Each structure stands twice: as C-alpha cells, then as structure tokens.
Amino acid sequence: MTSKQLRTYTREEVAKHNKEDDLWIIIDAKVYDLTRFVGMHPGGIAALTDEEIAGQDATDQFFALHRFEVLMKPQYQRLVIGNIEGEEAALHPPSIGDISKVPYAEPTWLTEGYHSPYYTENHRELQRAVRKFTDEYLIPDAQAREEDGKRPDQKVFDKMAELELHAMRLGPGKHLQGRTLMGGIVKPEEFDYFHELVAMQEMVRCGARGYGDGLLGGKVIGLPPVLNFGSEELKARVVPDVLAAKKFICLAISEAHAGSDVMGLQTTAVKSEDGQEWIINGSKKWITNGTFADYFTVGCKTEDGFTVILVERGPGVETRQIKTSYSTTAGTAFITFDNVRAPVGNTLGEEGGGIFVMLSNFNHERWVMCCASARAQRGIVEECLKWTSQRKAFGKPLNSLATVRAKLAAMIQRAESVQNWLESITYQMCNMSYKQQASKLAGQIALLKSYSTSCAQETARDAVQLFGGRGITKTGMGRLIEHYHRTIPFDALLGGAEDVLSDLGVRQALRSMPHDARL
C-alpha cells in the first residue's frame, strides 16, 4: 500500500469532487483522486465523469471491468489519498502462498474440512513450499516471458536447481539419492509420485502454457531415457549438468512425416566404417526446448529397426524457432541433422530396441501432462466462478441464470473427475514397479490423457462463452481465459493425439480380455 499519510473522509465529502478537473471516487472503502488521471484513462474521460462514478462508490463498476491486480500496481496505488470514515476494505488481494477459498478452486485434499487417503503431512509441507516458490518466482517471470518470448530467466532455473525441483520433476528414483529436496522437506527415499504430482500441479498455477513448457519441459521427457537406458559413463557426463540447469536437453521424436506414428520416423542413423560412431541425417519438428537445448534424445531409423541416440549440439545440428499459437518462450524448434556424428556409446537401450525406450517414456510423459491439465482446468473454474459472481447482466449477476450455472456445473464435474482418476492412477504407480506400470497402466494413462484434454477443450469453450468478448481478448479481465482457449490444443496433441490415445487404451484392454468371456 501507499506509504504516504492517508486522511479519513466521509462519503459526503467525496461526493463533492465530481467534476473532470476535481474527480474522486471510492473503491472498496478507499478514496482515489483521479483528477490528474482522467485524461490518461484508457476507457476515456466520459467513463469517469459519469454521474454514477464521479464522487461515488465505484467498486462494482470497477470490478466489472478490471482485475484486482490493477489496483495493486504502483501507478494506481499512488492515486489513493484516504479511507472512508468508519469503514474498512472488504476485499483483499491474495497473499503469497494462500489457499483459495473459492469452491473447487483447489483440489479436494487442499480444501478445508475434506479428507484424502493419498496425501500425508509431508505432501502438504511440500505443497506449501512449492506454492510459495511459484508465487514468488514463477508467476512474475511467466508473465514477463509470455510477453517477450524469451526462455525463462536463468535465475529461475538456478533457484529450481538449488531446491532440486529439476530432479523432483523426473519422479522417484536413484537420481534423487544424496540430494536435498526442497530445503530438506522431503527425504529422497520417501519421495513418491504424489510428491511429484503436488510439485507439478503447483507450478502449473503460473497460468502460462508456453512458459510451462519453456520451464524445461524438454528435460522432463528428454532426460528419462538417459537415466533409464544410458550407460553409467554417459549418465555421469550428462545428468549432473542437466539437473543443475547448466545444460539443457530435449526429446526429438516427432517429424513432419511422423507424429503419433512413431514407427514412421524417417531420420536415419548408420554406423561409421569403424563402427565407433552413428552418422545421423534427417529432421525433427515441434521439438519443445529445441532452440536452446545442448542435448537431443533422438529417435532414429536404423538397420535393426528403431534406435534412440543421445546427440550433442555440434557440427551438422541446426535449430530454428517455430512460431506456434503459444509463446516462443517454450523454444519450439525445427531441427536438422546433417551428417551428425554421435559416439555409439550414446545409444540409449539396445540397438533396434528404441520402441521400448519410447514406450516406457510415454507413460510418465502423459501422466505429467494429465497432472498439468487437471490443475489448469481448476484454474479456469476459479476464474469463471469469480467472474459470474461479479459480472452483472440484465440487472443481475451472471450466475443467477440457469444456463450459466449449467456451464459451471459441467466445468466442475470435468475438473473433479479428471483429478480423481489421476489420483487413482498415481496410487497405482506408487505401488507398482516400473515394469508393471509399463504393462498395466499404459492403457489407463492413455485413456486419462485423452479424457482430460477433451474435458479441457470443452471447459475452454464454455469459459469463452461466459466471458464473451473478454474471453477472446489477450489483456484485461479475460486474459487467462483467452490464453487457455488459444493454447489448449497443445495438451490435446503433445504426447499423442486424443483419438490415437483413446484407441490405444481400448486396444490395451482388448488384449486382456479373457477368452472365455461371454454374455
């Protein structure tokens, strides 16, 4: 708040200042002197000199057109000259780390009075710490980077490395051994998939889809093949620098000719005459973090079928930015490999066994996307509940209309069903070996991913309808809705298109059909 001495005024005193050259208003018991601001008002002079605004309490009118964050900006804080006698502000901006009180804005386990069998006090401690980190570091950087399109600030990467968030985003495993997780809140040996889910869902709250991928999404899907299938020498050379955010890695599978059809890849790798190197030729498209990656986990067609190879940036590797419908902060790239050489020791898994490497990686990748999708949908539910409560149309709040409440109901139902299915699968992951997950959960995770992103697209459409023109405007009241609606197709495509994943889930189920099952 302002540091200057504030006076106390009566509403009658404020009402006297109702002309263009002497104009005060009241917003939530605070008195604002807009005299010098009138000519700069983006909405024009007439909006402020209206007889229902000038000298009057304009709280409802203000919040019908502006987000709370506007009042918190320094240039508008300076306009505050006093408070209304005998009154206190009824509205308060959220503080860092706060849990939202809006119904369904938080997962049930974080909502006061509700219970869950999945989360321990340790999960709750981690949630509080990651939310504070997100509010302090990620949200400010996310909004700035979404605008300028640059990759996330290195200071953010370094802070994440200090807290071992880069390592935690890869799930439980040996890579956590010896690390101090989130300042010691979680012991490496106790870290489970619910800890990862908590961290992921808190970080998604930054509300910036391109930035979310720029926040080393490429590492989340590109490093596991190295961890799980790389040689000890390769892991020792690559993993420490990547988890310290000193170097970056991405997964390079998709091509212009092959997206969900992984076996249709055309990038080739042949061995050199002495058999010591792979010589790689081809191209990759839509590769997250590719523009700034130092390492590329590349799917190649080889003599024995399909092989995954770790390629280091060097001669013959060229990356170019692809402009998509979300921010270039994600570093989405078109990559060409022209006679690129990589040591045979950089092979991940067996030669010709690349499909197993990728399939084992897909489960975690898609599960991570489900975590993000579930939390992002909840954020839209919160925006819509707030908006329909404060926006008035036809003389009454939007949420007084049955058609509006029906849309809200559908949004809530989708968000809750996705979260609950996600938690059920996560519980199974915590109680299965990596091999069991690959065989038993591939179909369920594929179905969940397809379901969650189709739900998200419906919620995005309904949210735009509720916000109207504001829902297609990049700034102002509906900026988060516009952003969500514009970028939601990424979730529906990355990691496998919805139709492909739905079909995969059913095919997995059919393989388990008992031969003696009859009606």
Helices and strands as residue ranges (DSSP letters): E 7-9, H 11-15, E 18-19, E 22-27, E 30-33, G 38-40, H 45-49, H 59-63, H 68-71, H 74-77, E 80-84, G 108-110, H 121-133, I 134-138, H 139-148, H 154-163, H 165-168, G 174-176, G 182-184, G 188-190, H 193-203, G 204-206, H 209-214, H 217-222, H 224-229, H 232-243, E 249-252, G 262-264, E 268-271, E 277-287, E 295-302, E 305-312, E 317-321, G 328-330, E 333-343, G 344-346, E 347-348, H 354-390, E 392-393, E 396-397, G 398-400, H 402-430, H 434-440, H 442-467, G 468-472, H 479-493, H 498-511
